[in-house]
């Protein structure tokens, strides 16, 4: 039973299809694990175990008739509480939404269900929110997963769920993945629909936020992405861009730029060492690597701060932003100019590089009451909308995991996944430790 909780979603799907294990057995193993670890993690905040188990038994009955629901038939999954589900409360961490059950699934949730996956529960968002409180890091309960997809990363790292969905505006998939030692993908902006995300995202106002998968293994990110991507005829920002097969990416010959220092930010030695170890692994695979910082990244925080000072509605239909901006109309126009200038500078830089490698965050996970550190490494690539994967490549002296960020050209999610998969193999990837033993 215990081994089932640490298999990849791809392995679980294969075992269920081969009838080597039942969906009910898989579900029972994960429910038992959640019962064991969640009281210490506070990662799953809404669930219906009886409903999930009934669905698993229905999956087995369907399989016995030779009827398969899809590539994730019988595989459990979890969802960040910012992504709506029609059968579980979705507070998004706000007291005003306690008891609110959406009338429909978010597009991404509906697509995973249609692929045969079974919802385990909703996970805490923004550790320390007013409804559910803190989520603890499974590698050290006194430490934070950080980022708003905190519960998702924590429960996956601890073996309570094989795959999950989070969202990322500046690092909220990638920082928790780094802090919890798992893998997380921020897809290219415009690849995955945001329909059913709360807060509502108006992409013309905020082209940073995306929904993407988290998992212990990169192969599972690659398994989920083609299922959740594509136009849904509701989110007008989605572009029906084909997704290339990540396993067909030729690593040898890829051009990689990497950097560790960022203006006044110098990461600790263990983070720098982990990036250099990853760089060597890429060179060993035949990639061309050079230390180079992209232009204008030093403006990342200024652009992001100005964005935060603009009001944002909570509805797709009605302008209901209650806040007033601290920016003048001229300052808003300047903000958009600087943002576009950064985007133009980065796309010109990517003419010479296929991949950018950076730290996933300034530092490894820290205690709940400590400053989590700068996330400028992830913020930049949210502002330009590029695909980025975080994967564990090292360990800090205190045992906390260290991830690196693999950024690829826009729409080359396949390249980011392929490079991250190589690093996972070369540098170790997710490791059982702490509650993940």
N, C-alpha and C positions, 0 to 999 in steps of 0.2 A: 504494500500500500504506500509506504513512505517514498519509494522510488518514483512512483507515478507523479508526485507533486514537483519533482525536479526535472522531469522530461520536458522537452520542447513541445510547443503546440503542434508542430509538424509531426513529431514522433507520436504524440497522443492520437492525432487524426489517423495516422497510418495504422497504429495498433487497433483502433476501433474498427477501421475498415477491414482489417485482416481478421477481425473477430477474435483477436488475441486477448482483448480486454473489453469489457462493456463500458458504455457511457455511464452507467450507474456506478460502476466501480470507480471510475475516474472522478465522478462528482462526489461520491462519498469520501474519497481520499482528500479532496480539496476542502470539503466542508469540515472534516475533522481537523485539518491543518488550520483553518480559520478559527475554529473553536479554541485551538491551542494557543495561537500566536496573537490573535486580534485583541484580546483583553490587554495585552502589553503594548501593542502598536497603535491601537485606535485608528486603523487604516480603513476598514470597511465600516460604513456608517449607516447604510440601509441595505437590507437583504430580505429574501424570502426563501430560506432553505427548502421548505416543502415544495414550493413552486419549482425551484431549480431541479430538485430530485425527480419530481413528476415529469418534467421535461426530458430529463436524461432517460427515464424509463420509456418514454414515448419514442425517443431516438433509437433505443434498442429494439423496440417493437417494430419500428419502421425498417430498421436494418434487417430484422428477421424476415421481413416480406420482400427484401431486396430493393427497398426504396431508400435512397440516400439523399439527404437534404442538401449536401454541398460539401466543399472541401474542408470545412471545419465541423463536420457532423459529430455532435456530442462533445465538443471541446468547450470547456468553461472559459468565460471571460469576465472582466470587470470594467467599470466605466467611471471616470471622474465625475464628481457630482455637479459639474458645470454642463454636462452633456445629458440631454433629457431622455428619459425612459418612460414609457406609457404605464408601467406597472409598479414603479417604485417612486417614493417621494424624492423630489429634486429641489433641495433648498438652495443649492449653490453657496451654502454657508451663510445665508442671510436669514435673520430671524423672521423677517416679513414673509418668507416663503415656506415657513414650517407647515407641513401638512399638504403642500402643493404637489399634486401628481399631474404631470403633463398629459394632454389628450393624445399625444402621438410620440413615437420614438424620433430622436434625431436621425437624420439620414444614415449616418455612419453606424448607429446601433441597429437600425432596421436591416442594413446590408449584412452585418455580421450574423444577425439572426437568420436571414435568408440563406446564408452560407452554412447554416447548421450549428452555429455556436450557441451556447446556453449561458444566459446572464446569471452570474453569481451574486453581484451586488454593486452598490455605488460606493465610491471611495472618497475620502476626505480631501477637500480642496482648500488651499491656503492654510497650512497648518497653523492652528491658533484662531480659527474663525469663531464668530460669536455663537454658533449653533453647536459645533462638535468639539471644539478645543484643539489641542495639540495632537499631531501624529508623531510617533517616535521612529527613529531610524533602527532597522533591525540589526545593524552591526554594532550599535551602542545606543541603548534606550535613552540615554541622556542627551543624545545628539538629534539634530533635526534633518529630515530629508530636504527641506527648503523647497522653494518653488511652489506654484499652485497645484501641480499634479503630484503632491507629496504622498497622499495615501496610496495612489496607484503604484508608484515606484516602490513603496515600502512593502505592500502586500505581495507584489510580484517577486521582489528580492527574497522574501521569506518563504516562498513556495505556496502561498495561498491562492495564487492565480497564475496561469501560464502566460496570458496576454491581456492587455488592457488598452483603453483609449484615454488619452489626455489631450490637453491643448497647450499651446505655446505661443506667447506674445513676445517674449524677450529671452526665454530660456526655461519656461515652466515645464517642459518635458525633459529638456537636456540637463538642467541642474539637478533635479531629483534623481534622474538616471545615474548621473555621475556620483552623487552622494550615496546612493544605495547600490552601486556596483552593477547596474543592469544596462541594457541597451535601450535607446530611445531615438525615434526618428521625427524630425521636423520636416515634413514634405515641402516641396516647392509650393509657394503661395499660389493658390488657384487650382491645385490638383484635387483637393478633398473638400466637399461641401461643408459649410458651417451651419447649415440648417439644423435648428434644434439646440444650438449652443446658447448658454446664458452665462454672462451677459451677452446680449445680441451684438453681433459684429457687423457693422456697416463697412464693407471692405474699401469703399471709396474714401472713408474717413480713417480706417485702420487697416492698411494692407500688411500688418505684421502677424496677426493671429491666425494660427492654423490648428487643425485637429490632426493628431497622429498617433501611432501605436507605441507602446512600451512592452518590453519582453526581456527575459533573461538572455535570449539568444538572437543574434542578428537575423538568422534564417526566418524567425517568426515575424520580425518587422517586414521582411520581404514577402512573407505569406499573406499578411493582413493588408498591405498597401493596395494591391490590385483589387481587393474586395471592396474597400471603402472609397476608392477614388472615382472620379468621373462626374459628369454633369447630372444634376437631379431635377433640373427645370424649376428650381426654387431659388437657389443661390446664384445670382447672375454673375458672380466673379469666377465661377468654375470654368476652366478651359478643357475641352475634351482632348487633352494631349496624350498620345500613346505613351505607355510605360515600357521601356526596354527591359529585357531579361537580365537580371543582375548577374546570373551565373555565366553569362556569355561575355562579360566585360574582360578585356585583356589588360591585366595589371601592368605587365612589362611595358615600359615606354611612357606611362602616365607621368605628367609633370606636376610636381608637388611643391608648393610654397608653404613654409611653416614659420611660426613666430611664437615666442613665449612672453616677452616683455610688452607691456602696453602702457605708453606714456609713463606715469609715475608708478604703475603697478608692476612689481616684480614678484612673481609667484614664489612660494617656498621651494627649496631645493628638490623635494620629492616630486613636485609637480613638473618642474623643469626636467628632471631625470626621466620621468615617465614619458614626456613628449619626445625627448631625444631617443629613448628606447623604441618608441613607435616609429620615429623617423628612420632609425636603422632597419627596422623590420620592413618598411616600405622600400628602402634601398635594396635590401636583400631580395625583394620580389622583382627587382629590375626597374623600379621607378626612379626618375630623376628628381632629386630633392635639393632645394636651395632655401636658405634662410632669408625671408623677405616679408616685410609687412606691407599689406595693401595700402594704397593712398587714402587719405582722409578719414581713416578709421578713428582718428582722435576726436572727430566731431560726433561720434556715436551718442555720447551722453547728452550733449547739448540738444541734438535733434530729438532724442527720446524725452528729455525734460520738457521741451516745448510741446511735444505731443501730449504729455500728461497734463499740461496746462490748458488744453482745449477741451470743451465740453463734449460729451458723447451721449446720444440717446440710448434708452433701454429698450426701444421698440424698433422693428423694421418698418412700421406703418405710420407712427406718429412721432413728431419731434417733441420729446418729453424730457430733454436734458434740463435738469433743475439747476445745475451749476452754471455760474458765469465765468467766462474765460478771463484769465489775467493777461492775455495777449491782446494787443491792438490788432486791427485788421491788417495793418502793414506788417506787424510781426508774424502773423499767421502766414502771410504770403512769403516772407523771408524764410520762415521755417520750412515751408514746402519747397522753396528753391534749394535750400541747403540739403534737404532730404534727397531731392532729385539729383543734385550734384554728386552726392555720395553714390547713388545708384549708378550714375554714368561712369564715375571713376572706377567702381568695382567691376563693371562689365568690361571695361577696357583692360583692366588687370587680368581678367579671366581669359582674355584672348591668348595669353601666354602660359596659362596654368589650367590643369584639369581639376586640381584638388588643392584646398587649403587645409592645413592641419594646425590646430591650436589646442591649448588647454580647454577643458570643458568649463572650468570655472577658476577663479583666482586661487582657491584653496580647497582641500578636502572638506568633508562635512564637519560642522562645528556644533558645540553645545547649543541648546535651545535659546539661551539668553545671550549668545555671542553674535556679533555682526557676521552675517553669512559671507561677506566679501563681495567684491565686484563681479558682475557678470557681463562685462563689456565684450568678452569673446563671443558670447552667444547673441547679445543684443545687435551687434553689427549685421549679422546674417539674417536676423529677423527684418531689419530695416530694408534689406535688399531682396528678401524673399527667396533665398537660395536653399536647396535641400541640405540638411545637416544631420549626421548620425553621431551620437555619443556612445562610446563603448569603453568598458573597463580595460585599462592597460597596466595598472600599477596599484601599489598599496602603500599608504602612509605609515610612518613608524608606529602610530597608535592603532594600526590595523584597519583604518578606514579606507574604502576603495578610492581610486583615482581614475577618472575617465579622460579620454581625449575627444576632441570634436573633429569630425571629418566633414568638410564642406565641399560640395561639388557645384558645377555650373548649373544654372537654372534648367529645370526639367531633366537633369541627369541624376535623378534619385537612384538609378541603378548603379551609377559609378560610386556614389557615397556608400551605398549598401555593400558593394563588392569590396571596396577598400576597408570598410569597417569589419567585414567578415574575415578578411585576411589578418587584420590586427587582433581580432578576437582569437584566432587560431595561434598567432605568433606570440601574443602577450598574455594570454590566459583567460580574458573575458570574465564573466560572472564566476564568483567563487563562493562556496558554502562557508559561512563564518558567522559567529554570533547566533542570532535566532535562525539563520539560514542553514544551520547544521542539521 
